[in-house]
Amino acid sequence: MRLFKSKAEKVKAEIDKIIGRIASNDLTLTEVVLNGRGLGDDEAVRIAAALRVNSHVTKLYLDVNNIGDAGATSLAGMLSVNSTITLLTLGNNKIGHVGATAFGKALRTNSAITELYLDNNNIGDAGATSLAGMLSVNFTITQLHLDDNKIGHVGATAFGKALRTNSAITRLSLYDNNIDADLSTRIDKLVEINKNSTSSDEARRRKTELLGPPPATTAGASANLESRFYAKLMEEDDRNVNFKLSELIPLIEDAHDAVFFYTLLNFSYKSGGITAPDRSRYAFDGLCVASVTTSCTASIVLFKLLLEKASNDGALTAAAKFELDREAEVTHTSHAPFVQELRERIRSNAARIDGLEANAEALSRSVEKLRAGIRHQGRVQAAVGMAGAGLNAVSLGGGRSAAALDNPGHVGDGDDGILLGGSILQLYVSKVILGQCEARVQGL
């Protein structure tokens, strides 16, 4: 029997212990740091399950591990029910567009998390598009880190559109991606406006001054012949149709594009170009991107008709149809006037709460100053007491010496000599005490 555990066994035991503490809702555990522990999807799934019943962990660090789409999807699902985690880091893992899309969906209804780190993964344009769509309805998250993720023009354009209406993001990190300089500069300016504006109204006004009014979106409009989606759709391509379908998905900008996409998808299936599972997968991914564009009534009506057709054709399961319909409804409702007004009131109340907290802190500082003043006064009174004691000693010694001076003819015996010497000593001691008191008072 072995007496010592290997390093791997010790790490596993430590991870198991931490997951156990999370699952038991340990109130002393508020930050979980598991960076560089070799965690895979299995561990991420266990952590996500434990956090579903936890109400004390606020920060979760999972950088530099081997977590892929399965683990990321579980963690994203956890965020749909967890309301305490405010920061999640998953940098330097193996997360692709599937995991990023899962986060995009979950964060549409999460109002707790403020910082998300997915840097140095492989989410691509599809994942970036989903996260950008989330920003059109989530006004809680303030920092999103997506450096080195193979994001190109399509994903960056999606963020540019989302930032026209989102005034909460104050840090959007997109370094080391395939984004042209002009678009990157435009995104940085929009984020800077958010950071320096005092209200969402001011942010919108400044963005309109910078870029002009946002274009109106109507699902019934004719296809935009200058759009990247239409250009890719009409592009001659000798490769397998799977390549074109995959490249078209992140280019979908509205329900109208989704109709063209599904038409090509269904034709490819009927002509034998793709299999039934491929059709279902492409249909779900494409309509998932389209579900975040249903801001107006016309667009959601067209989207629902397309959902119904895809379901009748057997391209979508009942569960997939329900999920996509719900996503579209969330997008549509979030753009309703009464919801926008409610958000403004929430922001206003949040600002008032921040002001009350600042006043409370100022009051706390004033109380501390008052306490310091009371302590200062106590020290002064103590010093005055010491000075009084010294003066009493001087008076006592002086009185006894004066009695001897009243009888100048008396030569005095030994006791008088002692008395005089004691009086002189008392005078000296009193002088020393007074000096110390003066030094203390000056030091207060």
Buried (B, 14 or more C-beta within 10 A) or exposed (E): EEEEEEEEEEBBEEBEEBBEBBBEBBEEBEEBEBEEBEBBBEBBBBBBBBBBEBEBBBBBBBBBBBBBBBBBBBBBBBBBEBEBBBBBBBBBBBBBBBBBBBBBBBBBBBEBBBBBBBBBBBBBBBBBBBBBBBBBBBBEBBBBBBBBBBBBBBBBBBBBBBBBBBBBBBEBBBEBBBBEEEBBEBBEBBBEBBEEBEEBEBBBEBBEEEBEEEEEBBBEEEBBEEBBBBEBBEEEEEEEBBEBBBBBBBBBBBBBBBBBBBEBBBEBBEEEBBEEEBBBBBBBBBBBBBBBBBBBEBBBBBBBEBBEBBBEBEBBEEEBBEBBBBBBBBBBBBBEEEEEEEBEEEBEEEEEEEEEEEEEEEEEEEEEEEEEEEEEEEBEEEBEEBBEEBEEBBEBBEEBBEEBEEEEEEEEEEEBEEBBEBBEEBBEBBEEBBEBBEEBBEEE
